[in-house]
Amino acid sequence: MAVLVIGATGFIGPRLIKRLIDRGESVVGMDLNPGAASFSGVPIGAPVVRGDVTQFEDVMRVVLDVKPERLINLAYGLGAGEGNPHQVMRLDILGMDNCFEAARLAGVKRVVYASSIAVSGQQSHFGDRLVNEDDPVHGTSQYAMHKIFNEFQARKYIKNYGMSIIGVRPANVTGPDKVRGSVDHVQIMTDAARGKPVHLPNKGMMRLLVHVDDMAEIFTRILLAEAPRHHLYNSGGLPVSLGELADAVRGFLPDAQITFANEGGREESGNYLVDWSRLAKEFGVEYPGLHTWVLQIINEVRRQEGLAPV
Ligand SMILES: NC(=O)c1ccc[n+]([C@@H]2O[C@H](COP(=O)([O-])OP(=O)(O)OC[C@H]3O[C@@H](n4cnc5c(N)ncnc54)[C@H](O)[C@@H]3O)[C@@H](O)[C@H]2O)c1
């Protein structure tokens, strides 16, 4: 079937496109920056047209050209917003509205969009318990507020027009080439893989990690599913402190120079205890384990750098 991926050349988009193509789907990407190089240097494998998601005419034109059965919007101001509220509001809020409205007018059968674990805010709001998709949201950053509003926009379009719109709340997505959003966990693995020292503020800071390949697989399954049972899914992931992650890295690279300024950080951590049983049960998602991801990322970076794998 025809699938349109908006925000196609960032961190998650190219991996999603490769998976869709492997399953035999006919994929077209749209991005403001269609020529971005992928980490591994492997071509994306689908045409990517230039288009600005904040311009309704661009989105509508591409939707009418591609006639997708499925559309996913990944275009976003990731890790942005606090310094340039106007520009990011247009991208995150207006961009999402443009996707929903174009999909409505063209009769697209399924729209998927990325929300975020950021909607939940700090773990301390919930105490020491798992947070599910029905819990109240406590995010306060502009990024979190935009994601909360995106979920509202989706509910509105679902209610008013009966559309199939599914949101996914990714946790802290990790991988060798991540440069936007949370990157402390990435640095611990990639700098160590390159033999570079890494120094971070808080050893106890918690992250909920999910590998970018697994994230791409989740989006693939939800996009292609016949009839998802819910409108919102937590990706969940593996909760780990940065100190524990550093220990996992040292298991493969005993000489890694990873240091922290403080022992603490756990109390200030964002939501890291997440109930993702919805996704696990309905889509059969399982994560392989932290050490598998860490080794994979270290060796991907070392391959890129021309270093021997560990
Ligand atoms: N990566 C994570 O850790 C993470 C975690 C939670 C949620 N998410 C969400 O998942 C989605 C994808 O994340 P990602 O890591 O691939 O992001 P990314 O920033 O790597 O990719 C976003 C893509 O959107 C494109 N884009 C930006 N402005 C555009 C515009 N005006 N028109 C068209 N395209 C535009 C960019 O060129 C880029 O290719 C985002 O909504 C993000 O908020 C990501």
The ligand as an ORCA input file, in Angstrom:
! r2SCAN-3c Opt
* xyz 0 1
  N      14.131     10.802     19.089
  C      13.548     10.718     20.294
  O      14.183     10.443     21.335
  C      12.071     10.955     20.430
  C      11.454     10.751     21.672
  C      10.097     11.038     21.814
  C       9.379     11.470     20.705
  N      10.005     11.652     19.506
  C       9.239     12.184     18.392
  O       9.389     11.364     17.236
  C       9.343     12.188     16.060
  C      10.561     11.919     15.175
  O      11.728     12.092     15.953
  P      13.177     12.107     15.265
  O      14.133     11.775     16.370
  O      13.193     11.305     14.006
  O      13.284     13.656     14.925
  P      14.316     14.409     13.945
  O      14.426     15.799     14.428
  O      15.571     13.604     13.772
  O      13.545     14.370     12.534
  C      12.547     15.297     12.207
  C      12.542     15.511     10.704
  O      11.560     16.513     10.427
  C      12.082     17.361      9.427
  N      11.435     18.678      9.488
  C      11.680     19.703     10.353
  N      10.912     20.771     10.060
  C      10.161     20.411      8.987
  C       9.190     21.078      8.214
  N       8.818     22.339      8.480
  N       8.622     20.406      7.194
  C       8.976     19.138      6.893
  N       9.901     18.446      7.576
  C      10.492     19.076      8.613
  C      13.568     17.453      9.723
  O      14.296     17.868      8.574
  C      13.880     16.011     10.155
  O      14.270     15.228      9.046
  C       9.207     13.631     16.576
  O       7.848     13.992     16.609
  C       9.745     13.555     17.966
  O       9.237     14.582     18.797
  C      11.320     11.395     19.349
*
